């Protein structure tokens, strides 16, 4: 009985080792390859998400910068109008003194 079990085990091991055997060994290899492919796909997906996040962050920063520049330009324009009015007022006062 022990000899029979030993022979069966050796036959099974032989079937797994024989090249070109697409039985159990092929399934085992396919499963191990799928894990590597899955890891590679996950890494690519993570990298793609990271790039998308960085792109969104750059766009958000650019929009904030654009908004800030627009506010600064509006303030400079208002200040220029005030200075122009003050200069015109001084000019009128100088003309009145003559």
Buried (B, 14 or more C-beta within 10 A) or exposed (E): EEEEEEEEEEEEEEEEEEEEEEEEBEEEEEEEEEEEEEEEEEEEEEEEEEEEEEEEEEEEEEEEEEEEEEEEEEEEEEEEEEEEEEEEEEEEEEEEEE
